[in-house]
Amino acid sequence: MPLHIHDTLRREKRLFTPRDASRVSLYVCGPTVYDYAHIGNARPPVVFDVLVRLLRRTYGADHVIYARNVTDVDDKINQKAAREGVPISEVTARYEAAYLADMALLNVSRPDIAPHVTDYIPAIVDQIQAIIDAGCAYAAEGHVLFDVSSYKNYGALSGRNLDDMIAGARVEVAPYKKNPHDFVLWKPSKADEPSWPSPWGEGRPGWHIECSAMIEQTLGLPIDIHGGGIDLVFPHHENEIAQGVCAHGHAHGDQAHDEYARYWMHNGFLTVDAEKMSKSIGNVLLLHDLVQAMPGEVVRWALLSAHYRQPLDWNQSLLDQSKKSLDRLYGALHRSSGIAALDLDPPADFLKSIEDDLNTPGAMASLFALSSEIERGMTAGDLDAVAQARGRLIACASILGVLQADPAAWLEGDVSDDLRVEVDSLLEQRAAARAAKDWPEADRIRDRLNELNVVVMDGPDGATWRMKG
C-alpha cells in the first residue's frame, strides 16, 4: 500500500503525497546539547530514522533530504558554560559529539543537514524583521514579540482556542507584552551571555524562531514532513507555524499552515516503570549509560516495539523481551549463514504494516515469520527457500535499522578471548565424544557448557553457540 501517515494538524491518517517526488523534505527537531540525552530524547530520532529509511527506499536515496537541527545556544547551555567557566561552544561540542556517538550505537543514520542555531543568526534576524514588516510582531524594551492575535489560525495544530487561552492565562505577563501568549522572537542578553547584533539591540533569538528560520534556509517552504515529540506540539510547533507563514504574509489565509509544513508527525511520551521521568523522582535514564550497558540495537528495538504515536513504558521486562527477540532473529541468520541471501524486496505484509503510519509492531511480526521460514527451510534442506527468506529478512531489517551486527558476534555476546577459546575447544570435544558414542563424556561437556552459561545450537553445518540471555 502507499505510505499513509497520521497528520497531527488534520487529526487523521492521510495518504502521503510529496510536493515534489524528486525532492522529499523532512525536518525533525533535534537535541539541545548541554548534557547527555535521556532515553525519551532517543525516541524521535529512532522513529524518524525508520521513516527516512522508508522514504529513501520509496523515492530513492538521492531524492530525500533530511534535516535535524542542533540547538547550540540556550539558557541551560549558558548556565553550564558559566559554571564551568568555558565558552558555550566547548559545552555544545562536547555533548553534540556524545549525542552523535550514542545515536550511532542505535543505528540512527546522520541527517543530510544538521543546522546549528549559531550559524543561522543573520537568517533568524531577517525572518524576525519580515514578521515585523508583516504586522505580526512588535519590538518592546529590547525584545521582539510575536503578536498571536495577528495570526488567524493560531491554535490549529494543538487544538487550542486562542480566546480561551488568553482568558485562562495564569502566566505572569511582562509589562511590554500586548497579551499573555505573545512569545519572544528576540531578547536581550545579559552581560555574561552570548549575544549578536540586531536592529533591536544586542541579544539572542527565542527558541521557536530558530527552527522556523533554519527550515526555510535549509529546506525551503513548504516542507513535506515536520516531526518531533508530542511535547513539542504546543507551544513550539504551534509557534513555528505562526512565524513561518506570517513571515511571508499568509497570516489571514485559511490554508496558511500549508505554506509551512504539509504533514505533521509526533511520537508519544515515554515513561519509566509507569512514571513520568523526573529528576525529583530520580528516574531519569541517560541514553549514554544505557548503550554502555547493553547493545544499542536492544534499545532501538525496544523504542520501536510500540507504535510511535502510542505511549511507551520503559522497564526491564521490555528490555529483556527486546533482547530475546533479537536473539531469535540473529539465531536464524547465524544458523543459515552458509547460504547466501538473495537480493529481494521486503514481503507485502511487512510493507503493508510499515507503510500504515509506521506500524512497527506489525512489521516486527513479519520478521519473526521470516525467521521461522528460515528455520523450516534449514530443517527440510530447502536451500532456495532459506536464501529467499534470508534476503527478505535482511531487506526488512534494513528499514527498521536492526540486524546490523555480525550474527556470530551478537550471539556470543561480550565474552573474553579465554572463554571463547574454551567454548570452541569444548564443542570440538563434544563432537568427537558424540561421534564415538561416548555419552558420559558428552554429558560432562554439556554440564561444563551449562556452567559457562552457554547455549549450544546444532545445525546441518555443525554446532554454534551463544551466551544465555
TISE-121122 format. One record per residue (C-alpha): residue in three letters; x, y, z. Coordinates in pm, 1 decimal. Last residue first. Layout:
# residues N
 resn       xx       yy       zz
  ALA        X        Y        Z
...
//
This chain:
# residues 469
 resn       xx       yy       zz
  GLY   2021.6  -1410.2   2790.9
  LYS   2230.1  -1727.8   2767.3
  MET   2556.2  -1683.3   2577.2
  ARG   2562.7  -1811.4   2224.7
  TRP   2671.6  -2121.4   2041.6
  THR   2706.7  -2290.5   1706.8
  ALA   2718.0  -2662.3   1632.5
  GLY   2773.9  -2815.8   1290.7
  ASP   2677.5  -2732.6    932.8
  PRO   2344.6  -2914.6    949.6
  GLY   2262.7  -2738.9   1275.9
  ASP   2309.6  -2782.7   1649.2
  MET   2262.8  -2484.6   1878.4
  VAL   2460.3  -2478.8   2204.8
  VAL   2361.1  -2233.0   2480.0
  VAL   2645.9  -2120.0   2706.0
  ASN   2613.0  -2009.5   3067.7
  LEU   2967.1  -2133.7   3147.0
  GLU   2824.0  -2383.5   3394.5
  ASN   2588.1  -2503.1   3120.1
  LEU   2889.6  -2559.4   2894.1
  ARG   3051.7  -2764.2   3168.5
  ASP   2738.1  -2976.8   3207.3
  ARG   2725.0  -3042.3   2831.9
  ILE   3093.4  -3142.1   2834.1
  ARG   3030.2  -3393.8   3110.9
  ASP   2724.8  -3529.0   2927.8
  ALA   2929.2  -3579.6   2609.3
  GLU   3193.1  -3762.7   2814.8
  PRO   2929.7  -3991.3   2965.0
  TRP   2780.9  -4040.9   2615.0
  ASP   3094.9  -4167.8   2445.1
  LYS   2914.2  -4252.1   2122.6
  ALA   3245.2  -4206.1   1935.5
  ALA   3087.9  -3941.9   1710.3
  ARG   2921.7  -3789.7   2017.1
  ALA   3254.3  -3769.2   2201.0
  ALA   3429.7  -3615.1   1898.7
  ALA   3159.9  -3351.3   1852.8
  ARG   3168.3  -3270.3   2224.5
  GLN   3547.7  -3237.6   2223.5
  GLU   3524.2  -2989.6   1933.8
  LEU   3248.5  -2803.1   2115.5
  LEU   3458.8  -2794.1   2432.7
  SER   3750.0  -2642.8   2242.7
  ASP   3528.4  -2369.5   2094.0
  VAL   3393.0  -2298.2   2441.4
  GLU   3739.8  -2274.3   2596.5
  VAL   3873.1  -2045.4   2322.8
  ARG   3571.6  -1815.1   2351.9
  LEU   3606.0  -1804.4   2728.7
  ASP   3973.6  -1706.6   2705.3
  ASP   3900.4  -1441.0   2442.2
  SER   3653.8  -1279.5   2679.4
  VAL   3284.7  -1261.0   2606.1
  ASP   3063.6   -966.8   2513.8
  GLY   2794.5  -1157.7   2327.9
  GLU   2844.0  -1488.4   2154.3
  LEU   2510.9  -1444.9   1982.5
  TRP   2594.2  -1098.6   1854.2
  ALA   2942.2  -1197.5   1736.1
  ALA   2800.4  -1490.1   1541.4
  PRO   2523.5  -1278.3   1389.5
  ASP   2756.7   -996.3   1276.0
  ALA   2573.8   -675.5   1362.5
  GLN   2321.4   -480.7   1151.3
  LEU   2021.3   -691.2   1247.7
  VAL   1822.6   -370.5   1305.3
  GLY   1759.2    -41.4   1124.8
  LEU   1385.8    -97.0   1073.9
  ILE   1426.5    -42.0    700.0
  SER   1742.8   -256.2    680.5
  ALA   1571.7   -525.5    886.7
  CYS   1301.3   -572.5    625.4
  ALA   1555.8   -620.5    346.2
  ILE   1761.9   -857.3    563.8
  LEU   1453.3  -1067.6    635.7
  ARG   1358.3  -1071.8    267.9
  GLY   1701.0  -1195.0    163.3
  ARG   1716.3  -1454.7    440.0
  ALA   1370.7  -1582.7    344.0
  GLN   1474.7  -1619.4    -20.5
  ALA   1802.4  -1794.3     58.0
  VAL   1626.5  -2026.3    304.0
  ALA   1360.0  -2121.3     49.5
  ASP   1633.6  -2196.4   -205.1
  LEU   1824.1  -2406.2     47.4
  ASP   1534.0  -2638.4    118.6
  GLY   1715.9  -2880.2    349.7
  ALA   1391.6  -2950.0    534.7
  THR   1527.9  -2841.3    872.1
  MET   1706.5  -2541.4    720.4
  GLY   1395.3  -2440.6    531.4
  ARG   1182.4  -2463.7    842.5
  GLU   1430.7  -2246.8   1037.3
  ILE   1449.9  -1988.7    758.3
  GLU   1070.9  -1973.2    729.8
  SER   1052.4  -1921.3   1107.3
  SER   1293.7  -1627.5   1073.4
  LEU   1065.1  -1488.2    803.6
  ALA    760.3  -1506.1   1030.8
  PHE    958.2  -1333.6   1306.7
  LEU   1049.9  -1051.0   1072.0
  SER    687.9  -1013.8    961.9
  ALA    579.9   -974.5   1325.0
  MET    826.3   -684.9   1351.8
  ALA    636.4   -500.2   1079.3
  GLY    314.5   -524.8   1278.9
  PRO    487.6   -382.3   1585.8
  THR    648.0   -113.8   1363.7
  ASN    322.6     28.7   1228.2
  LEU    490.5    323.7   1059.6
  ASP    170.1    505.1    960.3
  ASP     47.6    212.4    751.1
  GLU    351.0    197.7    522.4
  ILE    532.0    -15.5    781.5
  SER    245.2   -260.5    812.4
  LYS    158.7   -309.4    443.6
  LEU    530.1   -318.4    362.9
  PHE    585.1   -606.6    604.4
  ASP    281.9   -796.8    475.3
  ALA    395.4   -749.5    113.7
  PRO    736.5   -908.7    166.6
  PRO   1052.7   -695.4    176.6
  ASP   1229.2   -675.5   -157.9
  LEU   1486.4   -934.0   -259.6
  ASP   1862.6   -964.6   -310.0
  LEU   1901.6  -1333.7   -233.6
  ALA   2078.9  -1429.8     86.0
  ALA   2381.5  -1655.8     53.6
  ILE   2357.2  -1979.9    248.8
  GLY   2635.3  -2066.3    492.8
  SER   2499.0  -1822.4    748.5
  SER   2176.9  -2018.4    788.3
  ARG   2224.4  -2097.0   1156.7
  HIS   2353.9  -1744.3   1212.1
  LEU   2062.2  -1572.3   1040.1
  ALA   1809.7  -1775.9   1237.2
  GLY   1994.0  -1706.4   1561.9
  TYR   2011.9  -1334.1   1483.7
  LEU   1633.1  -1329.9   1461.6
  ARG   1583.2  -1523.7   1784.4
  ASP   1848.7  -1322.1   1970.3
  LEU   1680.9  -1001.7   1851.8
  SER   1351.6  -1106.3   2006.5
  LYS   1519.3  -1224.3   2325.9
  LYS   1697.4   -888.5   2365.2
  SER   1373.2   -697.3   2311.1
  GLN   1195.2   -917.3   2565.9
  ASP   1459.2   -845.0   2828.7
  LEU   1449.0   -472.4   2750.1
  LEU   1070.8   -451.9   2779.3
  SER   1077.5   -654.0   3103.8
  GLN   1336.7   -416.4   3244.9
  ASN   1112.2   -114.5   3201.7
  TRP   1040.4    171.9   2962.0
  ASP    670.0    240.2   2916.6
  LEU    584.5    361.4   2568.2
  PRO    290.8    591.4   2495.7
  GLN    137.6    546.6   2149.0
  ARG    217.8    756.9   1842.3
  TYR    530.7    554.2   1761.2
  HIS    352.3    220.3   1770.0
  ALA    518.6     10.5   2039.1
  SER    824.5   -211.0   1992.7
  LEU   1018.9     62.2   1812.7
  LEU   1188.1    202.8   2123.9
  ALA   1257.6   -151.0   2249.0
  TRP   1417.0   -246.3   1917.0
  ARG   1641.0     62.2   1932.4
  VAL   1749.8     -8.5   2290.8
  VAL   1827.9   -370.3   2201.6
  GLU   2008.3   -248.1   1890.0
  GLY   2231.4    -30.4   2107.9
  PRO   2374.1   -338.5   2273.9
  MET   2358.5   -321.0   2653.7
  ALA   2529.7   -149.4   2948.7
  GLN   2723.8    119.6   2761.3
  VAL   2420.6    197.4   2547.0
  LEU   2213.0    251.7   2860.6
  ASP   2457.1    494.5   3020.9
  HIS   2467.9    735.4   2727.4
  LEU   2090.7    704.5   2688.9
  LEU   2054.6    859.1   3031.6
  LEU   1767.8    727.8   3240.4
  VAL   1586.9    986.9   3450.4
  ASN   1420.7    800.2   3737.5
  GLY   1531.1   1017.3   4030.4
  ILE   1181.7   1118.6   4135.9
  SER   1286.5   1484.4   4156.9
  LYS   1486.0   1446.9   3835.0
  SER   1167.7   1340.9   3661.1
  MET   1072.5   1080.6   3403.3
  LYS    698.2   1022.4   3409.1
  GLU    605.2    703.1   3588.9
  ALA    485.1    369.7   3451.4
  ASP    819.1    197.1   3514.1
  VAL    985.3    472.6   3313.0
  THR    755.8    673.0   3085.7
  LEU    791.5    764.3   2718.5
  PHE    552.0   1008.0   2552.5
  GLY    415.1    967.2   2201.9
  ASN    570.2   1047.8   1865.5
  HIS    455.8   1342.6   1656.5
  MET    407.3   1379.2   1280.5
  TRP    297.6   1691.9   1094.4
  TYR    229.8   1691.1    719.8
  ARG    233.9   1974.7    462.0
  ALA    468.2   2205.2    652.0
  TYR    493.7   2585.8    613.9
  GLU    266.1   2716.3    338.1
  ASP      9.2   2451.7    427.5
  HIS    -47.6   2636.3    757.5
  ALA   -179.8   2933.7    562.9
  GLN   -475.9   2737.0    429.3
  ASP   -742.1   2972.0    567.7
  GLY   -531.0   3273.5    474.6
  HIS   -508.3   3558.2    723.4
  ALA   -144.4   3539.7    832.7
  HIS     -5.9   3449.1    489.9
  GLY    229.0   3746.4    453.5
  HIS    552.3   3555.8    407.0
  ALA    699.2   3596.8    754.3
  CYS    348.6   3525.9    879.8
  VAL    364.4   3170.3    746.4
  GLY    683.1   3064.8    923.1
  GLN    618.5   3255.8   1243.4
  ALA    271.5   3111.5   1303.1
  ILE    377.9   2762.4   1201.4
  GLU    677.5   2767.5   1433.8
  ASN    463.4   2894.5   1720.2
  GLU    235.2   2593.5   1706.1
  HIS    543.1   2376.4   1674.0
  HIS    696.8   2508.8   1994.4
  PRO    392.7   2580.8   2210.4
  PHE    244.1   2334.1   2191.0
  VAL    309.5   2039.4   1960.0
  LEU    656.8   1996.9   2111.5
  ASP    554.8   1756.7   2389.0
  ILE    428.5   1514.7   2123.5
  GLY    787.0   1459.0   2013.6
  GLY    911.1   1568.7   1674.1
  GLY    841.5   1565.9   1303.6
  HIS    780.5   1806.5   1016.5
  ILE    703.3   1646.9    681.3
  ASP    680.2   1785.6    326.6
  ILE    848.8   2122.0    366.7
  PRO    676.6   2436.2    242.2
  LEU    899.1   2620.1    221.3
  GLY   1273.1   2584.2    164.3
  LEU   1488.6   2305.6    301.8
  THR   1798.6   2462.5    457.2
  GLN   1712.3   2832.1    486.6
  GLU   1338.4   2792.9    541.2
  ILE   1383.8   2519.0    797.6
  MET   1661.1   2711.9    973.3
  ALA   1445.2   3021.8   1008.2
  SER   1145.2   2840.4   1151.3
  CYS   1363.1   2626.4   1377.4
  GLU   1532.4   2926.4   1540.6
  ILE   1212.9   3129.0   1571.1
  HIS   1080.6   2894.4   1838.5
  TRP   1367.9   2918.8   2086.6
  GLY   1400.0   3294.5   2113.6
  PRO   1693.6   3455.5   1941.7
  ARG   1988.0   3630.9   2100.6
  GLY   2077.6   3981.9   2209.9
  GLU   2248.3   4307.6   2121.3
  GLY   1994.2   4570.3   2021.7
  TRP   1668.0   4581.7   1830.4
  PRO   1821.6   4616.6   1481.6
  SER   2037.4   4312.4   1567.4
  PRO   2387.2   4238.4   1690.6
  TRP   2467.3   3903.3   1848.5
  SER   2495.2   3792.7   2208.3
  PRO   2649.5   3522.2   2424.1
  GLU   2583.2   3573.2   2796.3
  ASP   2793.2   3748.9   3061.8
  ALA   2629.2   4091.1   3029.3
  LYS   2279.3   3952.4   2999.0
  SER   2136.6   3901.1   2653.5
  PRO   1844.1   4098.1   2513.6
  LYS   1558.9   3901.2   2362.8
  TRP   1442.8   3814.2   2012.8
  LEU   1140.9   3618.2   1890.6
  VAL    967.1   3605.7   2227.5
  PHE    609.8   3490.1   2263.1
  ASP    275.0   3665.6   2281.9
  HIS     60.0   3442.0   2496.8
  PRO     -3.4   3688.3   2780.2
  ASN   -127.0   3976.2   2562.6
  LYS     25.6   4303.4   2439.2
  LYS    350.5   4223.1   2617.0
  TYR    577.5   4505.9   2742.9
  PRO    458.3   4479.8   3102.1
  ALA    557.7   4111.5   3122.0
  VAL    254.8   3898.8   3198.8
  GLU    287.2   3647.3   3478.4
  VAL    129.5   3331.6   3348.4
  ARG   -214.7   3219.1   3455.6
  ALA   -384.7   3261.4   3121.3
  GLY   -741.9   3136.4   3116.0
  ALA   -891.0   3423.7   2916.5
  ILE   -593.6   3432.7   2679.6
  MET   -602.6   3059.3   2621.1
  ASP   -979.9   3060.4   2576.4
  ASP   -955.3   3338.1   2317.8
  LEU   -675.6   3149.3   2140.5
  ASN   -867.6   2824.3   2113.8
  ARG   -642.0   2523.0   2139.1
  GLY   -647.9   2227.3   1901.9
  SER   -271.4   2186.6   1913.0
  LEU   -216.7   2238.2   1541.1
  ALA   -498.5   2491.0   1491.7
  GLY   -400.9   2709.9   1789.9
  TYR   -311.4   3018.8   1585.5
  ASN   -509.1   3003.8   1261.1
  LYS   -587.8   3376.3   1226.5
  TYR   -239.9   3502.5   1309.7
  SER   -238.2   3861.7   1433.7
  SER   -373.5   3772.2   1777.7
  VAL    -51.7   3581.0   1844.2
  ASP    154.8   3900.9   1831.0
  PHE    511.4   3770.8   1812.0
  LEU    747.0   3953.8   2042.3
  VAL   1071.4   4140.1   1980.9
  HIS   1259.9   4236.5   2292.7
  GLY   1491.3   4530.0   2362.9
  GLU   1222.9   4715.0   2557.0
  ALA    944.7   4645.4   2305.6
  ALA    959.1   4546.6   1939.2
  TYR    645.5   4421.3   1765.4
  ALA    537.6   4116.8   1567.0
  CYS    264.5   4023.5   1318.9
  GLY    244.8   4344.2   1111.2
  ALA    401.5   4185.0    803.8
  ASP    705.7   4411.4    845.5
  ILE    751.6   4273.5   1195.8
  ILE    741.4   3916.4   1060.7
  ALA    993.8   4009.8    789.6
  GLN   1223.4   4162.4   1053.7
  ILE   1209.0   3840.8   1253.9
  GLN   1296.6   3645.6    941.3
  ASP   1599.9   3862.8    871.2
  VAL   1723.8   3827.8   1229.9
  ILE   1691.0   3449.2   1208.1
  ALA   1879.0   3442.8    878.0
  PRO   2159.2   3651.8   1034.5
  ILE   2169.2   3415.2   1337.6
  TYR   2196.6   3099.9   1126.1
  ASP   2533.3   2952.3   1220.5
  THR   2461.9   2989.4   1594.0
  VAL   2146.4   2782.5   1554.0
  HIS   2326.7   2479.4   1418.9
  PRO   2189.1   2313.8   1104.0
  ALA   2239.5   1936.9   1075.8
  ILE   2178.7   1853.4    709.4
  ASP   2171.1   1510.5    544.6
  PRO   2079.0   1358.0    877.6
  ARG   2309.3   1103.5   1040.9
  SER   2180.4    748.3   1038.0
  VAL   2050.0    609.0   1365.0
  ASN   2199.9    263.0   1417.9
  LEU   2136.0    293.5   1794.2
  LEU   2513.6    287.3   1855.6
  ALA   2541.3    569.6   1601.8
  MET   2290.9    772.5   1803.6
  ASP   2512.6    737.4   2111.4
  ALA   2814.7    865.1   1919.7
  LEU   2611.1   1152.2   1775.5
  TYR   2488.9   1254.5   2120.3
  ALA   2836.6   1234.4   2272.0
  ALA   2978.5   1454.4   1995.4
  GLU   2693.2   1701.8   2044.9
  TYR   2763.8   1697.2   2416.1
  ARG   3127.0   1800.6   2389.4
  ALA   3079.5   2047.9   2103.5
  THR   2796.6   2218.9   2292.3
  VAL   2995.6   2267.3   2612.5
  GLU   3306.2   2396.9   2436.6
  SER   3099.7   2624.6   2212.5
  ILE   2933.9   2777.2   2519.5
  PRO   3270.0   2923.8   2617.4
  VAL   3421.1   2791.1   2942.0
  GLY   3399.2   2888.0   3309.5
  GLU   3245.1   2554.9   3409.0
  ARG   2950.9   2710.8   3590.8
  ALA   2913.7   2976.0   3318.9
  ALA   2919.3   2714.0   3043.3
  LYS   2652.3   2512.9   3225.4
  GLN   2430.8   2819.2   3268.7
  ASN   2468.3   2930.6   2908.0
  ILE   2381.0   2582.7   2780.6
  LYS   2076.9   2575.2   3006.1
  ASP   1963.4   2918.7   2882.0
  ASP   2008.2   2818.1   2517.5
  VAL   2256.6   2843.4   2232.2
  ASP   2363.4   2527.8   2049.8
  THR   2027.7   2392.4   1938.6
  VAL   2118.5   2128.6   1681.0
  ASN   1881.3   2075.7   1391.5
  ARG   1771.9   1761.6   1210.2
  ALA   1740.3   1793.1    832.8
  TYR   1651.2   1511.1    592.2
  ILE   1662.5   1542.0    214.7
  VAL   1511.9   1259.1     13.3
  HIS   1563.3   1231.0   -362.8
  ASP   1918.7   1094.1   -366.7
  ALA   1821.6    793.8   -154.0
  GLY   1543.9    694.2   -390.5
  TYR   1171.4    767.8   -365.9
  THR   1037.6    454.6   -196.4
  ARG   1353.9    313.2    -37.4
  ARG   1461.3    661.8     65.8
  LEU   1120.1    728.4    217.4
  LEU   1134.1    403.3    414.2
  ARG   1482.4    476.5    550.5
  VAL   1370.4    830.5    637.9
  LEU   1066.0    697.3    823.9
  VAL   1277.7    447.7   1016.8
  ASP   1517.1    728.7   1111.5
  PHE   1210.2    924.6   1216.1
  VAL   1128.0    672.2   1486.1
  VAL   1488.0    639.5   1607.0
  PRO   1549.6   1016.2   1615.2
  PRO   1216.5   1076.6   1793.2
  ARG   1258.5    803.5   2060.5
  ALA   1608.9    892.9   2175.6
  ASN   1511.0   1201.6   2375.8
  GLY   1294.5    979.8   2596.2
  ILE   1603.0    773.3   2680.3
  HIS   1785.7   1074.3   2822.2
  ALA   2033.9   1277.8   2618.3
  TYR   2366.2   1370.8   2777.7
  ASP   2403.5   1736.5   2869.5
  TYR   2403.1   2088.2   2717.0
  VAL   2335.2   1999.8   2354.6
  THR   1976.0   2091.0   2278.7
  PRO   1894.6   1797.9   2056.1
  GLY   1699.6   1775.7   1730.4
  CYS   1363.2   1891.5   1597.7
  VAL   1289.0   1687.2   1288.9
  TYR   1269.8   1819.6    932.7
  LEU   1176.3   1613.5    627.4
  SER   1189.6   1703.6    259.1
  VAL   1112.1   1488.2    -45.3
  ARG   1298.7   1620.3   -350.6
  SER   1231.0   1424.3   -670.4
  ALA    878.6   1339.5   -555.5
  ASP    797.4   1711.6   -539.3
  ARG    517.0   1826.1   -309.5
  PRO    518.8   1483.2   -151.9
  THR    199.6   1275.9   -141.0
  PHE    147.0   1083.9    180.9
  LEU   -202.3    938.7    203.6
  ARG   -354.5   1072.4    521.0
  LYS   -435.8    938.5    866.4
  GLU   -639.3   1188.1   1060.4
  ARG   -610.3   1467.2   1313.8
  ARG   -569.9   1737.2   1048.3
  LEU   -279.2   1906.0   1223.3
  THR   -137.3   1587.7   1376.9
  ASP   -120.2   1417.4   1037.3
  HIS   -120.0   1040.6   1073.4
  ILE     82.7    891.2    792.9
  HIS    -12.0    680.8    490.5
  LEU    252.8    535.6    260.4
  PRO    119.4    359.7    -47.6
  MET      0.0      0.0      0.0
//
